């Protein structure tokens, strides 16, 4: 009894009182005195293995859950735009496949309106630009900053080496519309200066918009990361700095707080965060 009290970090009388209550519950003495001390009854010997398994189960409730990427078959849902797919996936895909070869990466389309519904979807993470503070219950972490630039086809007749404000305002534009928003930061900056551009075409995705620019005189104002990817992959487009000042913006990783302490989700967030840290630390980044 004294040894049991020491292991339980209580007094010996407390153990005696607990034993008395257990004897009443099980209607059995549980332990009987012998010449060598207390000896377990048959009832206690029957209960012991059952209690051992129950205690293991209770212990698992208070222990942090473990996640082993190499053996996981979990489906991770990443939501982003087609632009995000081009810029985010190359940063994480190799590490994802190496660390979790049996897991599934499911990429779904995203627009900013969906941030209000993250509590009703199965999306693990979204990567997007937030134009306003996320609602309660939504976590967001900044990944990288970017700025807007302009894409035009090589040899555009109105652009002679440098994009001017007059060229920009006289041209027709194609605009990518994600969700319901049709008034963009670039339009706000022009409005402050008393100007307005002519948007002739609206499209729901970035890549088709860029393809349209390649075969027309339309201009496309897009984030630099996307523009650099497109120009690198073709000789038919050119990247130009905007002829007026615009504010930088941030790409954010977004998730619902119900995933905050999930071990698998913590691993997935870390994978994405580290990919952007590695890119930003490169000498030419």
N, C-alpha and C positions, 0 to 999 in steps of 0.2 A: 504494500500500500504506500509506503514511504517512497519507494523508487518510482511508482506510478505518479505520485504527486510531484516529484521533482521533474519528471519528463513533461508533465502537463503544466508546470509552473504555477501550481496552486498548492494550498496547504493540505496536509494529510487529512484533517477533519473534513475538508471539502470533498475529497475523494470518497471518504466514508459515507457522507450524505448522498452523493451521487449514486453510489453503489446501492444504497438502501432504496432509493427511488427506482432504480433499474430492477431490483428484485421484485418490487411491487408490480411494475409494468409487465414483466415476463412471468410473474408468479413462479419464481424459481430462485433458489439461493445463489445461483451462478458460480459461487466459489464456496468450498467447504474447507474447514481446517483439517490438516493432517499433521503427522509428526515432523514433516518437512516444510510446514507453512500452509498457505492457501493453495488449493487445487481446483481447477476448473471442472464444473459439472458437465454432464453430457449436453445439456442445453447450451451452455457457453461454447463448447467445442463445435456445436452445430452452427451457432451464430457467427463465430469468428470469421470463416471464409466469406460469408455474405457481407459482413460489415467491412471487410477489407476491400471488396469490390466497390461497395457504396462509397467508401471514403476516397477511393481513387477518382470516382466520378465527381464527387463534390470538389476535390482538389482541382480538377480540370476546369471547373467553373470559374475559379479565381486566378488561375494561371494564364498568362498571356498566350493567345493562340499562336501557333507557329505556321509559317508558310515556307514550303520547300519548292522553289521555282523549278528545279530540275525534274521533279516528279509530278508537278501540277498539270492538270488537264482543264483548268479554269478558262472560261471565255472572258476576255477583257474587251470591253466596248469603249472605243475611242471615238469621239464625235468631233468633226472639224469640217471646214470647207474644202473644196477641191484644191484651193491654194494651200490650205493647211496640210492636205495629204501630200502635196509635192514637197513641202518644206519640212514637215515634222517626221513623216515616216522614214525617210532616209537616215535620220538622226538616231532612231531607236530600233529599227527593224533587226539589224544584225545582233545587237545585244539581247533583244527579246528572244530571238530564235536560239541563240547560244545558251542563255541562262534558263529558258523555259521551253525546250524543244517540243513538248507535247501540249503546251497551252495554245489557245486560239486568240488571235488579234482580230477583232471585228470593228471595221471602220464605218461609221454612219455619217450621213450628211448633217450639217449644223447651221443654224442661223441664230442670231442673238436673241430672238424672241423666245427661243427654247429654254433660256436660262430660268424663266419663271416656272418651267415644268420639270426641272431636274428631280424634284421629289416624287414625281409620278412616272419616271422612266427608269430603264435599266442601264443608263449610261454611266460608266465608271468615271471617265474624264472627258472634258471638252477642252480644246485649245482654240481660243478665239480672241478677238479684240473686244473689250467691254467699253462701251461708250458712257456707262454710268455705273454707280455702285451696285453690286449684286444684292438681291433681296436677302432677308434673314434666312439663315440655314444653308446658305451657299458659300463655300470657301473659294478663294481665288488667290493664286500665287503668280507674281510677275515672272516671266521667263526671259524676254528679250525686248528691246526697243527697236523701232523701225520708223521710217518716214515715207511719204508718198513721192513717187516719181512718175514720169510719163513714158509710155511705150508708143512708138510709131514705126511704120514700115521703113526699111532702108530706102533711101532715095525719095522720101516724101517731098513733093514739089514745093511745099510751103516752108520747109525747114532747111536752112542752109548752114549746117554745122552746129547751130545753137537754137534752142527753142526760146522764142521771145514771147512776151505777154500778148502782143498783137497776134502772133501766129496761133497761140493757144486759144484766144477768144474767137478768132475767125474760123477755126476748124470745127468740124462736127465731132462729137464724142460718143463713145460707147461706155455705158456704166453698168457695173455689176451690182445687182440689188439682192441683198440677202435678207429675207424676211420682209417686213412691211416698210422699212425705212428707205426713203427715196431722196432725202436731203442730207448731204454728206459734208464732212469737215472741210473739204476743198471748196465746196459751194459757200460755206459760211465765211471762209477767208476771202473769197472773191466778193461776196456781198458787202463785207466791211470796206472794200476798196471801191464799191459802187459798180462792180462788174457782174456779169452773168454769162456762163458758158452755155453752149447749145448741145444738149444731150439728145442725140438722134435715135439711139438704140439702147434698150435695157435688156440685160441678160441675167440669168440666175447663177451663172458659174464663171469662174475666172478663165479657165483654159479655152472654152469656145470664144470668149471675148478677145483673148490674145490672138487666136487664129483668125478672127475677123479683121483685126488690125493688120495682119500680115498681107491681106489681099484687098485693102482699101486705104482711103486717106483718113479714116477715123483715128482719133487718139484715144488712148486708154490710160487713165490715172490709177495706179495700183501701188501696193507696198513694194519697197525696194527689193526685199528678199525674193518675192515672186518674180519681179522684173528681171533680176539677175539670173534666176534659174531659166527663164524663158530665153533670154538673149544668149546664154551659154549654150543652149540646145539648138539654136538656129542662127543662120547668117542673114535672115530676112528681116530682122527687127533691130531697132536701136533704142537705147535707153537715154533719156534726157532728164536733167534736173528741171524741176518746176521753176518757172520764171517769177515766182513770188514765194514768200515765206509761209511755211505750214508747220504746225506743231508735230513733234514726235508722238508716237503712241506705243502702247505696250501690248505684246501678246501675253495672254494669261492662261494658266492652267486652272480649270474650274471643276469643282466637284461638290456633291451634296455632303453635308456634315455627317450623314449616317455612315459614310465610308471612312470617316476620319481615323478611326482606330483599328480598321480591318488590316490584318497583317499583309494580305495579298495586295491590297490597294496601296498600302504604304510602299511596298516594293515597286509597284507600277509607277507611282508618283516619283519615286526616287530615280527610276530609269529615265523618265522624261526630263526631270530637273537636271540630272547629271549631263544629259546629252546637250542641253543648251549651255550649261556651264563650260563644257569642253569646247564648244564652238566659240563662245565669247572669249575664251582664253587663248585662242590661236593667234599667232603674231599678226596675221593679216586680217583678223576679224574686225 
